[in-house]
């Protein structure tokens, strides 16, 4: 499914930006027998509103600062894990390669399906694979998890605290 929306609609028109994405329709996934597919529990950590409030409070203390940012195209920065059940999808027609069409414009295929390799928003395991990928990158930068907090990291050497909620840092 393709989605498009206007970002920053509440601001002046100079800040308006159309954002589009292709979304995996996890609500209509079927198995090879036509039955609705069942995925195991996702296993991603719960977000902690308290962690975000803690980081915000620290950032407002004298001599401190803070910022927040989105990861662009977060989920698609990684592939589905090797432990992911094989997932096949139908592509929106406007995403079909030119090789799928004949010279006269007609299609060579009726309703082609392709194997999904890239992590895609909406897939039942997308959050888990993004979280693993993100954690690996954050830890490679010297951050370690704060004990007892699922989405809070610290960087001892630089004196930084990082809260991660899905694709917001």
SULWOWO-V665492 format. One record per backbone hydrogen bond with DSSP energy under -1.0 kcal/mol. NH is the residue of the N-H (numbers start at 1). CO is the residue of the C=O. E is the energy in kcal/mol with one decimal. If there is no record, write none. Layout:
BEGIN
NH:CO:E
NH:CO:E
END
This chain:
BEGIN
3:21:-3.1
5:19:-2.5
7:17:-3.5
11:8:-1.9
15:12:-2.4
16:13:-1.3
17:7:-1.6
19:5:-3.0
21:3:-2.2
23:1:-3.8
24:121:-2.8
26:24:-1.8
28:25:-1.6
31:35:-3.2
34:31:-1.9
37:29:-2.5
52:48:-1.5
53:49:-2.2
54:50:-2.5
55:51:-2.4
56:52:-2.3
57:53:-2.6
58:54:-2.4
59:55:-2.3
60:56:-1.1
61:58:-1.6
64:61:-2.1
71:167:-2.9
74:71:-1.1
77:74:-2.0
78:75:-1.3
80:117:-3.1
84:81:-1.8
89:114:-2.9
95:92:-2.8
96:93:-1.5
100:97:-2.0
101:98:-2.0
102:106:-3.2
105:102:-1.9
108:100:-2.6
114:89:-2.7
116:87:-3.2
119:78:-2.1
123:120:-2.3
126:123:-1.9
129:125:-2.1
130:126:-2.4
131:127:-2.6
132:128:-2.3
133:129:-2.2
134:130:-3.1
135:131:-2.8
136:132:-2.2
137:133:-1.9
138:134:-2.7
139:135:-2.7
140:136:-1.7
142:139:-1.6
143:138:-1.7
144:154:-2.6
146:152:-2.9
149:146:-2.2
153:162:-3.0
154:144:-2.7
155:160:-2.5
159:155:-1.6
160:155:-1.5
162:153:-2.8
164:151:-2.4
165:168:-2.5
168:165:-2.9
169:69:-3.7
END
